[in-house]
Amino acid sequence: MVENSLSRSATPSHHPHVTVIEATKGWISLGLKDIWEYRELLWLLIWREVRGMYRQTALGASWIFLRPVLNVVILTLVFGTFVKVPSDNLPYALFSLSALLPWGYFSNAVLRSAGSLVQNMEIISKVYFPRIIIAIAGVLSGLVDFAASFGIFLLFMLYFKVPIRIEILWLPGFILASMLLALTVGLWLSTLSVRFRDVSFAINFLLQAMMYLSPVIYPVNQVPEALRFFYRLNPMAGIIEGFRWSLLGIGSPPDITFWISMGLMFVAMLLGAFIFRRTERTIVDYL
């Protein structure tokens, strides 16, 4: 049995209970079948992420609700009260929280998936399983925090007497887009972090820069019109604008720029998955 192999071949007839692991040929297989076969391990990894997230903290799981509230208070105080950033005639707290929903999920999911390989090197070096499961678990575990933040957002909507719109039916699509974007960035960063450990130091800077390049604290109409097309090629910009449009009725619905950015993201995700699978073959040597 070869440890760093990627796919399993058919069981030899003279050894009915033996599983042979072999390397995949070329760039064809993404190992989707392997992910399904190891789905129970995936759920265990997700549960481990969720359970260990707030372990040994004084306030425990209450941080799931406190974090979005504290973020909204700080953003509202600084940008809504002091700087007076436009909020499209909505209370700035509601305006900022509608962006913090996808952004908070995305940034947390990227942090978890980007360091997944290095942080789990002891498991990876001892037993075979599709390594991409670890990155996927980091992305899926963030949905727990997202659900808590969304519950708080609904309370804010109730407080400010903002009605629920029929366009909220688009919301699952925007959530899925943010999940795929987090997985895309996580795959690329986790692959790079195997070879270059200083990637872990650059992740926070990258996320901070991406936050300022996305309409988290300001509306898209504040971006100069000449630059707006290129600005909206950032998938996160379209996702945040989609959240605000579907939940609050501000901004614009998905247009051609949004779908172009989604297409670019999908291509980047496929390339990241292929490179990730190739890296699996020698990952133990680097770790």
Salt bridges, closest charged atoms under 4 A:
GLU3 OE2 - ARG131 NH2 2.82
GLU37 OE1 - ARG8 NH2 1.66
ASP145 OD2 - ARG67 NH2 2.45
ASP145 OD2 - ARG112 NH2 3.80
GLU167 OE1 - ARG165 NH1 3.28
GLU241 OE1 - ARG232 NE 3.35
ASP255 OD2 - ARG232 NH1 2.99
GLU280 OE1 - ARG277 NH1 3.23
